[in-house]
Amino acid sequence: MKLPHPFKQARENREQMKQKAQQKLKDFDPKTHKSPVSNGVIWYFLGGIVFLFTMRLLSLWMGG
């Protein structure tokens, strides 16, 4: 009994995975998948970071 070469089997698996990934990318529709985080939360978070950064800069400029 002759066993298949492991590199050949790995190459076939890799090609199969590539084809499945390309098919998933082709079938992907962003309208059907909602983002897990709303944009409002992201903007509030970024705004808070900018606010804290500006407050820190102001306190440094005023001699604190």
PQR file with spaces between the fields and no chain letter, atoms N, CA, C, O and H, PARSE charges and radii, in Angstrom:
ATOM       1  N    MET     1       0.840   -1.177    0.000 -0.4000 1.5000
ATOM       2  CA   MET     1       0.000    0.000    0.000 -0.0000 2.0000
ATOM       3  C    MET     1       0.889    1.245    0.000  0.5500 1.7000
ATOM       4  O    MET     1       1.784    1.384    0.833 -0.5500 1.4000
ATOM       5  N    LYS     2       0.625    2.149   -0.951 -0.4000 1.5000
ATOM       6  CA   LYS     2       1.427    3.360   -1.076 -0.0000 2.0000
ATOM       7  C    LYS     2       0.634    4.548   -0.525  0.5500 1.7000
ATOM       8  O    LYS     2      -0.491    4.813   -0.947 -0.5500 1.4000
ATOM       9  H    LYS     2      -0.102    2.037   -1.628  0.4000 1.0000
ATOM      10  N    LEU     3       1.246    5.250    0.424 -0.4000 1.5000
ATOM      11  CA   LEU     3       0.606    6.414    1.019 -0.0000 2.0000
ATOM      12  C    LEU     3       0.874    7.659    0.177  0.5500 1.7000
ATOM      13  O    LEU     3       1.939    7.765   -0.431 -0.5500 1.4000
ATOM      14  H    LEU     3       2.160    5.034    0.767  0.4000 1.0000
ATOM      15  N    PRO     4      -0.069    8.608    0.126 -0.5600 1.5000
ATOM      16  CA   PRO     4       0.172    9.842   -0.628  0.2800 2.0000
ATOM      17  C    PRO     4       1.233   10.694    0.053  0.5500 1.7000
ATOM      18  O    PRO     4       1.386   10.667    1.274 -0.5500 1.4000
ATOM      19  N    HIS     5       1.952   11.440   -0.750 -0.4000 1.5000
ATOM      20  CA   HIS     5       3.006   12.296   -0.226 -0.0000 2.0000
ATOM      21  C    HIS     5       2.359   13.438    0.560  0.5500 1.7000
ATOM      22  O    HIS     5       1.394   14.034    0.081 -0.5500 1.4000
ATOM      23  H    HIS     5       1.828   11.461   -1.742  0.4000 1.0000
ATOM      24  N    PRO     6       2.864   13.756    1.754 -0.5600 1.5000
ATOM      25  CA   PRO     6       2.204   14.795    2.579  0.2800 2.0000
ATOM      26  C    PRO     6       2.241   16.179    1.954  0.5500 1.7000
ATOM      27  O    PRO     6       1.305   16.958    2.141 -0.5500 1.4000
ATOM      28  N    PHE     7       3.312   16.511    1.205 -0.4000 1.5000
ATOM      29  CA   PHE     7       3.375   17.833    0.583 -0.0000 2.0000
ATOM      30  C    PHE     7       2.324   17.966   -0.515  0.5500 1.7000
ATOM      31  O    PHE     7       1.741   19.034   -0.702 -0.5500 1.4000
ATOM      32  H    PHE     7       4.071   15.879    1.053  0.4000 1.0000
ATOM      33  N    LYS     8       2.085   16.866   -1.244 -0.4000 1.5000
ATOM      34  CA   LYS     8       1.082   16.909   -2.296 -0.0000 2.0000
ATOM      35  C    LYS     8      -0.302   17.104   -1.682  0.5500 1.7000
ATOM      36  O    LYS     8      -1.119   17.867   -2.196 -0.5500 1.4000
ATOM      37  H    LYS     8       2.559   15.998   -1.092  0.4000 1.0000
ATOM      38  N    GLN     9      -0.548   16.415   -0.591 -0.4000 1.5000
ATOM      39  CA   GLN     9      -1.833   16.553    0.083 -0.0000 2.0000
ATOM      40  C    GLN     9      -1.993   17.968    0.652  0.5500 1.7000
ATOM      41  O    GLN     9      -3.079   18.544    0.588 -0.5500 1.4000
ATOM      42  H    GLN     9       0.116   15.795   -0.173  0.4000 1.0000
ATOM      43  N    ALA    10      -0.921   18.521    1.204 -0.4000 1.5000
ATOM      44  CA   ALA    10      -0.973   19.877    1.750 -0.0000 2.0000
ATOM      45  C    ALA    10      -1.240   20.885    0.631  0.5500 1.7000
ATOM      46  O    ALA    10      -1.993   21.839    0.824 -0.5500 1.4000
ATOM      47  H    ALA    10      -0.039   18.054    1.257  0.4000 1.0000
ATOM      48  N    ARG    11      -0.634   20.682   -0.522 -0.4000 1.5000
ATOM      49  CA   ARG    11      -0.848   21.594   -1.653 -0.0000 2.0000
ATOM      50  C    ARG    11      -2.305   21.534   -2.109  0.5500 1.7000
ATOM      51  O    ARG    11      -2.918   22.563   -2.390 -0.5500 1.4000
ATOM      52  H    ARG    11      -0.022   19.907   -0.679  0.4000 1.0000
ATOM      53  N    GLU    12      -2.850   20.323   -2.178 -0.4000 1.5000
ATOM      54  CA   GLU    12      -4.254   20.186   -2.572 -0.0000 2.0000
ATOM      55  C    GLU    12      -5.170   20.868   -1.560  0.5500 1.7000
ATOM      56  O    GLU    12      -6.128   21.541   -1.943 -0.5500 1.4000
ATOM      57  H    GLU    12      -2.352   19.487   -1.950  0.4000 1.0000
ATOM      58  N    ASN    13      -4.879   20.696   -0.266 -0.4000 1.5000
ATOM      59  CA   ASN    13      -5.682   21.344    0.765 -0.0000 2.0000
ATOM      60  C    ASN    13      -5.584   22.861    0.664  0.5500 1.7000
ATOM      61  O    ASN    13      -6.583   23.564    0.816 -0.5500 1.4000
ATOM      62  H    ASN    13      -4.101   20.150    0.044  0.4000 1.0000
ATOM      63  N    ARG    14      -4.367   23.369    0.404 -0.4000 1.5000
ATOM      64  CA   ARG    14      -4.163   24.814    0.290 -0.0000 2.0000
ATOM      65  C    ARG    14      -4.946   25.366   -0.899  0.5500 1.7000
ATOM      66  O    ARG    14      -5.580   26.416   -0.795 -0.5500 1.4000
ATOM      67  H    ARG    14      -3.555   22.798    0.280  0.4000 1.0000
ATOM      68  N    GLU    15      -4.904   24.659   -2.030 -0.4000 1.5000
ATOM      69  CA   GLU    15      -5.642   25.106   -3.213 -0.0000 2.0000
ATOM      70  C    GLU    15      -7.144   25.093   -2.944  0.5500 1.7000
ATOM      71  O    GLU    15      -7.870   25.993   -3.366 -0.5500 1.4000
ATOM      72  H    GLU    15      -4.389   23.806   -2.115  0.4000 1.0000
ATOM      73  N    GLN    16      -7.591   24.076   -2.249 -0.4000 1.5000
ATOM      74  CA   GLN    16      -9.006   23.980   -1.920 -0.0000 2.0000
ATOM      75  C    GLN    16      -9.429   25.127   -0.996  0.5500 1.7000
ATOM      76  O    GLN    16     -10.492   25.719   -1.181 -0.5500 1.4000
ATOM      77  H    GLN    16      -7.001   23.345   -1.907  0.4000 1.0000
ATOM      78  N    MET    17      -8.592   25.434   -0.005 -0.4000 1.5000
ATOM      79  CA   MET    17      -8.898   26.538    0.902 -0.0000 2.0000
ATOM      80  C    MET    17      -8.895   27.876    0.169  0.5500 1.7000
ATOM      81  O    MET    17      -9.721   28.741    0.460 -0.5500 1.4000
ATOM      82  H    MET    17      -7.728   24.953    0.145  0.4000 1.0000
ATOM      83  N    LYS    18      -7.966   28.057   -0.786 -0.4000 1.5000
ATOM      84  CA   LYS    18      -7.932   29.291   -1.569 -0.0000 2.0000
ATOM      85  C    LYS    18      -9.210   29.446   -2.371  0.5500 1.7000
ATOM      86  O    LYS    18      -9.777   30.537   -2.434 -0.5500 1.4000
ATOM      87  H    LYS    18      -7.295   27.354   -1.023  0.4000 1.0000
ATOM      88  N    GLN    19      -9.670   28.361   -2.987 -0.4000 1.5000
ATOM      89  CA   GLN    19     -10.897   28.427   -3.781 -0.0000 2.0000
ATOM      90  C    GLN    19     -12.099   28.765   -2.905  0.5500 1.7000
ATOM      91  O    GLN    19     -12.950   29.561   -3.302 -0.5500 1.4000
ATOM      92  H    GLN    19      -9.210   27.475   -2.936  0.4000 1.0000
ATOM      93  N    LYS    20     -12.174   28.168   -1.720 -0.4000 1.5000
ATOM      94  CA   LYS    20     -13.283   28.469   -0.814 -0.0000 2.0000
ATOM      95  C    LYS    20     -13.239   29.927   -0.375  0.5500 1.7000
ATOM      96  O    LYS    20     -14.279   30.581   -0.301 -0.5500 1.4000
ATOM      97  H    LYS    20     -11.482   27.521   -1.397  0.4000 1.0000
ATOM      98  N    ALA    21     -12.034   30.449   -0.079 -0.4000 1.5000
ATOM      99  CA   ALA    21     -11.905   31.844    0.354 -0.0000 2.0000
ATOM     100  C    ALA    21     -12.290   32.802   -0.765  0.5500 1.7000
ATOM     101  O    ALA    21     -12.949   33.812   -0.523 -0.5500 1.4000
ATOM     102  H    ALA    21     -11.189   29.918   -0.139  0.4000 1.0000
ATOM     103  N    GLN    22     -11.875   32.482   -2.003 -0.4000 1.5000
ATOM     104  CA   GLN    22     -12.242   33.345   -3.122 -0.0000 2.0000
ATOM     105  C    GLN    22     -13.747   33.333   -3.345  0.5500 1.7000
ATOM     106  O    GLN    22     -14.339   34.363   -3.668 -0.5500 1.4000
ATOM     107  H    GLN    22     -11.339   31.661   -2.200  0.4000 1.0000
ATOM     108  N    GLN    23     -14.365   32.171   -3.173 -0.4000 1.5000
ATOM     109  CA   GLN    23     -15.812   32.078   -3.326 -0.0000 2.0000
ATOM     110  C    GLN    23     -16.527   32.882   -2.244  0.5500 1.7000
ATOM     111  O    GLN    23     -17.527   33.546   -2.517 -0.5500 1.4000
ATOM     112  H    GLN    23     -13.884   31.335   -2.911  0.4000 1.0000
ATOM     113  N    LYS    24     -16.007   32.820   -1.000 -0.4000 1.5000
ATOM     114  CA   LYS    24     -16.616   33.596    0.079 -0.0000 2.0000
ATOM     115  C    LYS    24     -16.494   35.095   -0.181  0.5500 1.7000
ATOM     116  O    LYS    24     -17.436   35.849    0.061 -0.5500 1.4000
ATOM     117  H    LYS    24     -15.194   32.281   -0.779  0.4000 1.0000
ATOM     118  N    LEU    25     -15.312   35.532   -0.684 -0.4000 1.5000
ATOM     119  CA   LEU    25     -15.132   36.951   -0.995 -0.0000 2.0000
ATOM     120  C    LEU    25     -16.074   37.390   -2.100  0.5500 1.7000
ATOM     121  O    LEU    25     -16.623   38.491   -2.064 -0.5500 1.4000
ATOM     122  H    LEU    25     -14.547   34.919   -0.881  0.4000 1.0000
ATOM     123  N    LYS    26     -16.257   36.514   -3.086 -0.4000 1.5000
ATOM     124  CA   LYS    26     -17.127   36.857   -4.191 -0.0000 2.0000
ATOM     125  C    LYS    26     -18.589   36.925   -3.738  0.5500 1.7000
ATOM     126  O    LYS    26     -19.353   37.760   -4.221 -0.5500 1.4000
ATOM     127  H    LYS    26     -15.810   35.620   -3.115  0.4000 1.0000
ATOM     128  N    ASP    27     -18.968   36.056   -2.822 -0.4000 1.5000
ATOM     129  CA   ASP    27     -20.354   36.008   -2.356 -0.0000 2.0000
ATOM     130  C    ASP    27     -20.639   37.009   -1.242  0.5500 1.7000
ATOM     131  O    ASP    27     -21.796   37.182   -0.859 -0.5500 1.4000
ATOM     132  H    ASP    27     -18.347   35.377   -2.430  0.4000 1.0000
ATOM     133  N    PHE    28     -19.608   37.673   -0.714 -0.4000 1.5000
ATOM     134  CA   PHE    28     -19.802   38.571    0.429 -0.0000 2.0000
ATOM     135  C    PHE    28     -20.596   39.791    0.015  0.5500 1.7000
ATOM     136  O    PHE    28     -20.279   40.448   -0.976 -0.5500 1.4000
ATOM     137  H    PHE    28     -18.668   37.532   -1.025  0.4000 1.0000
ATOM     138  N    ASP    29     -21.628   40.087    0.781 -0.4000 1.5000
ATOM     139  CA   ASP    29     -22.440   41.281    0.546 -0.0000 2.0000
ATOM     140  C    ASP    29     -22.437   42.103    1.830  0.5500 1.7000
ATOM     141  O    ASP    29     -23.029   41.682    2.824 -0.5500 1.4000
ATOM     142  H    ASP    29     -21.886   39.553    1.586  0.4000 1.0000
ATOM     143  N    PRO    30     -21.786   43.266    1.836 -0.5600 1.5000
ATOM     144  CA   PRO    30     -21.673   44.037    3.077  0.2800 2.0000
ATOM     145  C    PRO    30     -23.020   44.514    3.618  0.5500 1.7000
ATOM     146  O    PRO    30     -23.120   44.837    4.801 -0.5500 1.4000
ATOM     147  N    LYS    31     -24.052   44.567    2.784 -0.4000 1.5000
ATOM     148  CA   LYS    31     -25.350   45.042    3.255 -0.0000 2.0000
ATOM     149  C    LYS    31     -26.023   44.022    4.170  0.5500 1.7000
ATOM     150  O    LYS    31     -26.833   44.386    5.023 -0.5500 1.4000
ATOM     151  H    LYS    31     -23.970   44.304    1.822  0.4000 1.0000
ATOM     152  N    THR    32     -25.690   42.759    3.994 -0.4000 1.5000
ATOM     153  CA   THR    32     -26.332   41.725    4.814 -0.0000 2.0000
ATOM     154  C    THR    32     -25.618   41.529    6.142  0.5500 1.7000
ATOM     155  O    THR    32     -26.191   40.945    7.062 -0.5500 1.4000
ATOM     156  H    THR    32     -25.032   42.463    3.302  0.4000 1.0000
ATOM     157  N    HIS    33     -24.379   42.003    6.267 -0.4000 1.5000
ATOM     158  CA   HIS    33     -23.608   41.834    7.497 -0.0000 2.0000
ATOM     159  C    HIS    33     -23.505   43.172    8.213  0.5500 1.7000
ATOM     160  O    HIS    33     -22.889   44.112    7.712 -0.5500 1.4000
ATOM     161  H    HIS    33     -23.914   42.478    5.520  0.4000 1.0000
ATOM     162  N    LYS    34     -24.119   43.247    9.398 -0.4000 1.5000
ATOM     163  CA   LYS    34     -24.033   44.480   10.167 -0.0000 2.0000
ATOM     164  C    LYS    34     -22.733   44.507   10.953  0.5500 1.7000
ATOM     165  O    LYS    34     -22.201   43.469   11.346 -0.5500 1.4000
ATOM     166  H    LYS    34     -24.620   42.483    9.805  0.4000 1.0000
ATOM     167  N    SER    35     -22.237   45.709   11.172 -0.4000 1.5000
ATOM     168  CA   SER    35     -21.033   45.871   11.974 -0.0000 2.0000
ATOM     169  C    SER    35     -21.360   45.567   13.431  0.5500 1.7000
ATOM     170  O    SER    35     -22.418   45.963   13.919 -0.5500 1.4000
ATOM     171  H    SER    35     -22.669   46.552   10.853  0.4000 1.0000
ATOM     172  N    PRO    36     -20.462   44.865   14.138 -0.5600 1.5000
ATOM     173  CA   PRO    36     -20.754   44.557   15.541  0.2800 2.0000
ATOM     174  C    PRO    36     -20.733   45.784   16.454  0.5500 1.7000
ATOM     175  O    PRO    36     -21.303   45.752   17.544 -0.5500 1.4000
ATOM     176  N    VAL    37     -20.080   46.867   16.014 -0.4000 1.5000
ATOM     177  CA   VAL    37     -20.012   48.092   16.814 -0.0000 2.0000
ATOM     178  C    VAL    37     -20.619   49.221   15.987  0.5500 1.7000
ATOM     179  O    VAL    37     -20.281   49.392   14.816 -0.5500 1.4000
ATOM     180  H    VAL    37     -19.617   46.893   15.128  0.4000 1.0000
ATOM     181  N    SER    38     -21.505   49.981   16.597 -0.4000 1.5000
ATOM     182  CA   SER    38     -22.125   51.086   15.861 -0.0000 2.0000
ATOM     183  C    SER    38     -21.108   52.214   15.673  0.5500 1.7000
ATOM     184  O    SER    38     -20.176   52.367   16.463 -0.5500 1.4000
ATOM     185  H    SER    38     -21.779   49.842   17.548  0.4000 1.0000
ATOM     186  N    ASN    39     -21.302   52.985   14.629 -0.4000 1.5000
ATOM     187  CA   ASN    39     -20.374   54.081   14.328 -0.0000 2.0000
ATOM     188  C    ASN    39     -20.416   55.158   15.394  0.5500 1.7000
ATOM     189  O    ASN    39     -19.411   55.825   15.639 -0.5500 1.4000
ATOM     190  H    ASN    39     -22.059   52.861   13.987  0.4000 1.0000
ATOM     191  N    GLY    40     -21.562   55.339   16.032 -0.4000 1.5000
ATOM     192  CA   GLY    40     -21.669   56.352   17.078 -0.0000 2.0000
ATOM     193  C    GLY    40     -20.730   56.070   18.232  0.5500 1.7000
ATOM     194  O    GLY    40     -20.108   56.988   18.766 -0.5500 1.4000
ATOM     195  H    GLY    40     -22.379   54.797   15.833  0.4000 1.0000
ATOM     196  N    VAL    41     -20.623   54.816   18.621 -0.4000 1.5000
ATOM     197  CA   VAL    41     -19.728   54.453   19.724 -0.0000 2.0000
ATOM     198  C    VAL    41     -18.284   54.756   19.353  0.5500 1.7000
ATOM     199  O    VAL    41     -17.521   55.264   20.173 -0.5500 1.4000
ATOM     200  H    VAL    41     -21.128   54.070   18.187  0.4000 1.0000
ATOM     201  N    ILE    42     -17.916   54.449   18.135 -0.4000 1.5000
ATOM     202  CA   ILE    42     -16.541   54.697   17.679 -0.0000 2.0000
ATOM     203  C    ILE    42     -16.245   56.194   17.703  0.5500 1.7000
ATOM     204  O    ILE    42     -15.174   56.604   18.150 -0.5500 1.4000
ATOM     205  H    ILE    42     -18.537   54.036   17.468  0.4000 1.0000
ATOM     206  N    TRP    43     -17.193   57.022   17.220 -0.4000 1.5000
ATOM     207  CA   TRP    43     -16.964   58.466   17.183 -0.0000 2.0000
ATOM     208  C    TRP    43     -16.899   59.064   18.582  0.5500 1.7000
ATOM     209  O    TRP    43     -16.093   59.962   18.827 -0.5500 1.4000
ATOM     210  H    TRP    43     -18.063   56.689   16.857  0.4000 1.0000
ATOM     211  N    TYR    44     -17.733   58.585   19.503 -0.4000 1.5000
ATOM     212  CA   TYR    44     -17.649   59.068   20.885 -0.0000 2.0000
ATOM     213  C    TYR    44     -16.310   58.689   21.508  0.5500 1.7000
ATOM     214  O    TYR    44     -15.710   59.487   22.228 -0.5500 1.4000
ATOM     215  H    TYR    44     -18.387   57.856   19.303  0.4000 1.0000
ATOM     216  N    PHE    45     -15.851   57.498   21.238 -0.4000 1.5000
ATOM     217  CA   PHE    45     -14.574   57.039   21.771 -0.0000 2.0000
ATOM     218  C    PHE    45     -13.420   57.898   21.239  0.5500 1.7000
ATOM     219  O    PHE    45     -12.567   58.344   22.007 -0.5500 1.4000
ATOM     220  H    PHE    45     -16.338   56.850   20.653  0.4000 1.0000
ATOM     221  N    LEU    46     -13.401   58.123   19.927 -0.4000 1.5000
ATOM     222  CA   LEU    46     -12.338   58.962   19.339 -0.0000 2.0000
ATOM     223  C    LEU    46     -12.436   60.404   19.840  0.5500 1.7000
ATOM     224  O    LEU    46     -11.421   61.036   20.130 -0.5500 1.4000
ATOM     225  H    LEU    46     -14.094   57.761   19.304  0.4000 1.0000
ATOM     226  N    GLY    47     -13.660   60.916   19.940 -0.4000 1.5000
ATOM     227  CA   GLY    47     -13.836   62.269   20.460 -0.0000 2.0000
ATOM     228  C    GLY    47     -13.334   62.394   21.889  0.5500 1.7000
ATOM     229  O    GLY    47     -12.733   63.407   22.247 -0.5500 1.4000
ATOM     230  H    GLY    47     -14.485   60.403   19.705  0.4000 1.0000
ATOM     231  N    GLY    48     -13.572   61.378   22.707 -0.4000 1.5000
ATOM     232  CA   GLY    48     -13.075   61.390   24.077 -0.0000 2.0000
ATOM     233  C    GLY    48     -11.571   61.391   24.140  0.5500 1.7000
ATOM     234  O    GLY    48     -10.984   62.096   24.961 -0.5500 1.4000
ATOM     235  H    GLY    48     -14.059   60.555   22.416  0.4000 1.0000
ATOM     236  N    ILE    49     -10.932   60.609   23.281 -0.4000 1.5000
ATOM     237  CA   ILE    49      -9.467   60.576   23.253 -0.0000 2.0000
ATOM     238  C    ILE    49      -8.912   61.938   22.840  0.5500 1.7000
ATOM     239  O    ILE    49      -7.954   62.428   23.439 -0.5500 1.4000
ATOM     240  H    ILE    49     -11.408   60.036   22.614  0.4000 1.0000
ATOM     241  N    VAL    50      -9.512   62.547   21.821 -0.4000 1.5000
ATOM     242  CA   VAL    50      -9.056   63.870   21.375 -0.0000 2.0000
ATOM     243  C    VAL    50      -9.279   64.898   22.475  0.5500 1.7000
ATOM     244  O    VAL    50      -8.422   65.750   22.707 -0.5500 1.4000
ATOM     245  H    VAL    50     -10.290   62.149   21.335  0.4000 1.0000
ATOM     246  N    PHE    51     -10.420   64.829   23.155 -0.4000 1.5000
ATOM     247  CA   PHE    51     -10.715   65.761   24.244 -0.0000 2.0000
ATOM     248  C    PHE    51      -9.680   65.621   25.360  0.5500 1.7000
ATOM     249  O    PHE    51      -9.150   66.623   25.839 -0.5500 1.4000
ATOM     250  H    PHE    51     -11.117   64.137   22.967  0.4000 1.0000
ATOM     251  N    LEU    52      -9.391   64.399   25.774 -0.4000 1.5000
ATOM     252  CA   LEU    52      -8.397   64.190   26.832 -0.0000 2.0000
ATOM     253  C    LEU    52      -7.016   64.675   26.398  0.5500 1.7000
ATOM     254  O    LEU    52      -6.280   65.254   27.197 -0.5500 1.4000
ATOM     255  H    LEU    52      -9.822   63.584   25.385  0.4000 1.0000
ATOM     256  N    PHE    53      -6.668   64.442   25.145 -0.4000 1.5000
ATOM     257  CA   PHE    53      -5.374   64.889   24.633 -0.0000 2.0000
ATOM     258  C    PHE    53      -5.275   66.408   24.655  0.5500 1.7000
ATOM     259  O    PHE    53      -4.250   66.963   25.053 -0.5500 1.4000
ATOM     260  H    PHE    53      -7.266   63.972   24.496  0.4000 1.0000
ATOM     261  N    THR    54      -6.350   67.087   24.223 -0.4000 1.5000
ATOM     262  CA   THR    54      -6.296   68.559   24.229 -0.0000 2.0000
ATOM     263  C    THR    54      -6.267   69.102   25.657  0.5500 1.7000
ATOM     264  O    THR    54      -5.571   70.081   25.927 -0.5500 1.4000
ATOM     265  H    THR    54      -7.183   66.637   23.900  0.4000 1.0000
ATOM     266  N    MET    55      -7.002   68.490   26.562 -0.4000 1.5000
ATOM     267  CA   MET    55      -6.952   68.934   27.957 -0.0000 2.0000
ATOM     268  C    MET    55      -5.551   68.756   28.537  0.5500 1.7000
ATOM     269  O    MET    55      -5.062   69.617   29.269 -0.5500 1.4000
ATOM     270  H    MET    55      -7.568   67.695   26.343  0.4000 1.0000
ATOM     271  N    ARG    56      -4.916   67.651   28.212 -0.4000 1.5000
ATOM     272  CA   ARG    56      -3.556   67.405   28.696 -0.0000 2.0000
ATOM     273  C    ARG    56      -2.590   68.453   28.131  0.5500 1.7000
ATOM     274  O    ARG    56      -1.742   68.971   28.857 -0.5500 1.4000
ATOM     275  H    ARG    56      -5.312   66.951   27.618  0.4000 1.0000
ATOM     276  N    LEU    57      -2.719   68.762   26.840 -0.4000 1.5000
ATOM     277  CA   LEU    57      -1.861   69.782   26.231 -0.0000 2.0000
ATOM     278  C    LEU    57      -2.096   71.153   26.873  0.5500 1.7000
ATOM     279  O    LEU    57      -1.146   71.880   27.164 -0.5500 1.4000
ATOM     280  H    LEU    57      -3.408   68.341   26.250  0.4000 1.0000
ATOM     281  N    LEU    58      -3.365   71.499   27.089 -0.4000 1.5000
ATOM     282  CA   LEU    58      -3.660   72.790   27.711 -0.0000 2.0000
ATOM     283  C    LEU    58      -3.069   72.875   29.118  0.5500 1.7000
ATOM     284  O    LEU    58      -2.535   73.913   29.510 -0.5500 1.4000
ATOM     285  H    LEU    58      -4.137   70.909   26.853  0.4000 1.0000
ATOM     286  N    SER    59      -3.168   71.787   29.870 -0.4000 1.5000
ATOM     287  CA   SER    59      -2.634   71.834   31.232 -0.0000 2.0000
ATOM     288  C    SER    59      -1.106   71.932   31.198  0.5500 1.7000
ATOM     289  O    SER    59      -0.516   72.566   32.072 -0.5500 1.4000
ATOM     290  H    SER    59      -3.602   70.945   29.551  0.4000 1.0000
ATOM     291  N    LEU    60      -0.474   71.332   30.232 -0.4000 1.5000
ATOM     292  CA   LEU    60       0.974   71.459   30.122 -0.0000 2.0000
ATOM     293  C    LEU    60       1.391   72.867   29.718  0.5500 1.7000
ATOM     294  O    LEU    60       2.376   73.403   30.224 -0.5500 1.4000
ATOM     295  H    LEU    60      -0.953   70.816   29.522  0.4000 1.0000
ATOM     296  N    TRP    61       0.620   73.468   28.788 -0.4000 1.5000
ATOM     297  CA   TRP    61       0.946   74.816   28.339 -0.0000 2.0000
ATOM     298  C    TRP    61       0.720   75.848   29.451  0.5500 1.7000
ATOM     299  O    TRP    61       1.404   76.871   29.498 -0.5500 1.4000
ATOM     300  H    TRP    61      -0.181   73.033   28.376  0.4000 1.0000
ATOM     301  N    MET    62      -0.215   75.587   30.322 -0.4000 1.5000
ATOM     302  CA   MET    62      -0.490   76.538   31.394 -0.0000 2.0000
ATOM     303  C    MET    62       0.461   76.358   32.573  0.5500 1.7000
ATOM     304  O    MET    62       0.384   77.096   33.556 -0.5500 1.4000
ATOM     305  H    MET    62      -0.771   74.757   30.284  0.4000 1.0000
ATOM     306  N    GLY    63       1.346   75.388   32.476 -0.4000 1.5000
ATOM     307  CA   GLY    63       2.386   75.246   33.498 -0.0000 2.0000
ATOM     308  C    GLY    63       2.089   74.165   34.499  0.5500 1.7000
ATOM     309  O    GLY    63       2.679   74.150   35.579 -0.5500 1.4000
ATOM     310  H    GLY    63       1.409   74.789   31.678  0.4000 1.0000
ATOM     311  N    GLY    64       1.193   73.261   34.176 -0.4000 1.5000
ATOM     312  CA   GLY    64       0.863   72.218   35.132 -0.0000 2.0000
ATOM     313  C    GLY    64       1.674   71.010   34.844  0.5500 1.7000
ATOM     314  O    GLY    64       1.550   70.002   35.539 -0.5500 1.4000
ATOM     315  H    GLY    64       0.713   73.274   33.299  0.4000 1.0000
